[in-house]
Amino acid sequence: MDFFKLELEDLKSKGLFRSIKNIERIEGKYIYIEGKKYLDLSSSNYLGLRDDPRIKEEVKRAVDLYGFGSGASRLVCGTADVYMELEELLRTEKKQEAALFFNSGYDANLGVISCIMGKNDVIFCDKLNHASIYDGISLSGAKLVRYKHNDMEDLKKKLIKHRAGCEKAMIVSDTLFSMDGDLAKLKELVDLKEAHGALLMIDEAHAGGVLGENGMGLAELEGLLGKVDINMGTFSKAYGGQGAYICASKIIIEYLVNKTRSLIYTTAIPPAVAAGNLEAMKIARDESWRREKLLGLAAYLRDHLRNLGMDTMGTESQIIPVVCASNDKALELSQELYRRGILVPAIRKPTVTKPRLRVSLGALLDKEDIDFFVEELKEAIFKMDR
Ligand SMILES: *Cc1c(COP(=O)(O)O)cnc(C)c1O
């Protein structure tokens, strides 16, 4: 027991100890904690769909129809027709031959990368990719080559150096980076994967629902939907639901159905969740005002912060870092804003290299909320510096 205690005390002494806050209720852009109301600048509820009444109705309807749990793994008899409907919609919107639903983004990345790639292969991975991608790579046994964040020259050099000696190669990248809010250089990634005979896998977790005419992510925005080999995304962020998908060629999906352990050896999440995702995806596709408003608010806040001389790094999206001088400063600022009724997390080293507040916006916010946040932020910084 001493081991665990010592490790935890070490985290506490470094100011890195974390605990889980208990949310009582959510209501649009507000979250209630311990009886108090907070403006939510923390969750990935980008389109404000998490408590949409139409989605709630679909979920209830599905519970009545299918019951609560799915009963089994999808390969045994855990596939209600609603999963198929969801996959059909994904397949067509993503312009791929086939789609496959997973219980979570973590499951999808872990399972798919470790299933497709093996010890004779090489994976080129952006330094800032999501942890689930790294876990998938280490489980695969493939050689890991990390390239500098969004640095296409570095990637090219590394492809030249490491590609030849290996059987299969994969380039994998988030499309909208979850901590810096910047975007992958997708066109260049496509060119490089074609030039070097590699598979390209993208993770659209934060871009899905938000970017592109129908919310199909960065690949849609850039007109590159057909150029990506493995297109992954989640329902847990902008769609306000749970689960993830892989869109790819028919042959890759068939291979995954037969081989992916995180699909085969786990019970499918409830059909009602799939039904909620399906409704969320349709609403997100049809109500483009949500992403337009969201991206408008993001530009508005970015301009505000930059005019105040704050460092927001290279963000181009609804995820906006506000860089702080130290871990302690970031934490203190987050706590001060919490006291002022705003929920915005501090992200510290070693999770990121520059400690920061990580603001994530939602389509239910208004300009007045952004103004309120900026005012409170200014006052909080002023108070701390005194
Ligand atoms: C959140 C996230 C995941 C994991 O998705 P879950 O559905 O929460 O398991 C994977 N990749 C990226 C980039 C993410 O932001």
Ligand as a Chemical Component Dictionary entry (heavy atoms), coordinates in Angstrom:
data_LIG
# 
_chem_comp.id                   LIG 
_chem_comp.type                 NON-POLYMER 
_chem_comp.pdbx_formal_charge   0 
_chem_comp.three_letter_code    LIG 
# 
loop_
_chem_comp_atom.comp_id 
_chem_comp_atom.atom_id 
_chem_comp_atom.alt_atom_id 
_chem_comp_atom.type_symbol 
_chem_comp_atom.charge 
_chem_comp_atom.model_Cartn_x 
_chem_comp_atom.model_Cartn_y 
_chem_comp_atom.model_Cartn_z 
_chem_comp_atom.pdbx_ordinal 
LIG C1 C1 C 0 -11.642 12.083 -26.844 1  
LIG C2 C2 C 0 -10.718 11.577 -27.860 2  
LIG C3 C3 C 0 -10.590 10.208 -28.106 3  
LIG C4 C4 C 0 -11.286 9.189  -27.255 4  
LIG O1 O1 O 0 -12.640 9.161  -27.512 5  
LIG P1 P1 P 0 -13.655 8.609  -26.421 6  
LIG O2 O2 O 0 -14.898 8.384  -27.175 7  
LIG O3 O3 O 0 -13.772 9.668  -25.367 8  
LIG O4 O4 O 0 -13.080 7.355  -25.863 9  
LIG C5 C5 C 0 -9.778  9.809  -29.145 10 
LIG N1 N1 N 0 -9.085  10.690 -29.883 11 
LIG C6 C6 C 0 -9.146  12.017 -29.650 12 
LIG C7 C7 C 0 -8.357  12.960 -30.490 13 
LIG C8 C8 C 0 -9.965  12.498 -28.634 14 
LIG O5 O5 O 0 -10.023 13.807 -28.381 15 
# 
loop_
_chem_comp_bond.comp_id 
_chem_comp_bond.atom_id_1 
_chem_comp_bond.atom_id_2 
_chem_comp_bond.value_order 
_chem_comp_bond.pdbx_ordinal 
LIG C1 C2 SING 1  
LIG C2 C3 SING 2  
LIG C2 C8 DOUB 3  
LIG C3 C4 SING 4  
LIG C3 C5 DOUB 5  
LIG C4 O1 SING 6  
LIG O1 P1 SING 7  
LIG P1 O2 DOUB 8  
LIG P1 O3 SING 9  
LIG P1 O4 SING 10 
LIG C5 N1 SING 11 
LIG N1 C6 DOUB 12 
LIG C6 C7 SING 13 
LIG C6 C8 SING 14 
LIG C8 O5 SING 15 
# 
